[in-house]
Amino acid sequence: MNTKIARFVAEQQPATPCLIVDLDVVEENYRTLEAALPEALIYYAIKANPAPAILTLVAGLGGSFDCASVPEIEMALAAGATPDRISYGNTIKKKADVARAFQLGVRLFAFDCEAELAKIGEVAPGSRVFCRILTSGEGAEWPLSRKFGCDLAMAKDLLRRARDFGVVPWGVSFHVGSQQKDPGQWDGPIAEVARLFRELEEEGVVLGMINLGGGFPTRYRTAILGPAVYGRAIHASLVRHFGNNMPVAIIEPGRGLVGDAGVIHTEVVLVSRKSANDDKRWVYLDIGKFGGLAESMDEAIQYPIHSERTGAEEPVIIAGPTCDSADVIYERCDYRLPADLQIGDRLEIRSTGAYTTTYSAVAFNGFAPLASYYV
Ligand SMILES: *Cc1c(COP(=O)(O)O)cnc(C)c1O
């Protein structure tokens, strides 16, 4: 229960559904992560929640930004970041967008194949580039494997030849998968990257940066380990594999900075059963998969849902309000709500600060995009 958010809701009585984010929690998360891994620069992954209030806060705290598109770069600049604090971290970019980013002053770009490296060389000459390598995604509740990254042999070959494309080989990145519950998952990739650094150095290619990606988890229905545990594990891996030849390290937290800072307020639209002796109630909310809860896909991310009622909890199937049968939020993973739940009740869907507002459809079935407030 967040008292600042509760006070805002009591005073403003915003219409549901809406997300309310406590900026103090974002700041606290930032400072905690910074203290947990002091040797790493923080590049906030804007896609997790691009609200100007969050970007301004992060910029003011000295943070940098991981951007996936030109509009995200423009948002970071508008929030006060200088171009040297921006990484164009998407491995899939139109050449015109690389050119535009270069024009805006960005000089740090990701790639994971030769064609992308060639694009960057052509329209962003002299920039620093880093190669993303594949990871397994093991241990993550929202894996980012397969689509991004190349294998180590290809990374080595491309970094070795990067100067031929007119760019500066600067480092290697990976992402262990989002909502990564195992702090040990960074060790394998860090070992591989360190070996790659040594092998390339023997060939005269000296790299300077390791990008450790995101993956830092938010507390949902089940417990997670704290940032300090992640920091210790990653620090130990960096020391073990790089020794006293430590590169610049950067992390790109998204979920871990904003996830637990937000709460969605939603209204119960309907409570029903499909037959007289149906043992589960269906609870339909005014938000669903298309209204911002897309990460409930396959019930991967399980948000805590809270009712103020005190009746005994009974099993429910929770669904959204749209006319699409895919818009069932939780059916298999044992959600329970009070037996005295009523139509018109408000519920809190907690830890919804990340990957919600921007995942909401513009007007599917006529429903407005998810409203949000930053307090
Ligand atoms: C999405 C993304 C992130 C953020 O991941 P989280 O798990 O939310 O911290 C970081 N880096 C890149 C390249 C990403 O695509």
The ligand as an ORCA input file, in Angstrom:
! r2SCAN-3c Opt
* xyz 0 1
  C      14.034     -3.819    -22.911
  C      15.488     -3.598    -22.821
  C      16.070     -3.267    -21.605
  C      15.297     -3.200    -20.309
  O      15.056     -4.457    -19.801
  P      14.416     -4.681    -18.343
  O      14.363     -6.135    -18.199
  O      13.091     -4.015    -18.338
  O      15.336     -4.043    -17.364
  C      17.428     -3.030    -21.583
  N      18.173     -3.099    -22.711
  C      17.642     -3.398    -23.906
  C      18.520     -3.444    -25.103
  C      16.299     -3.661    -24.002
  O      15.763     -3.982    -25.186
*
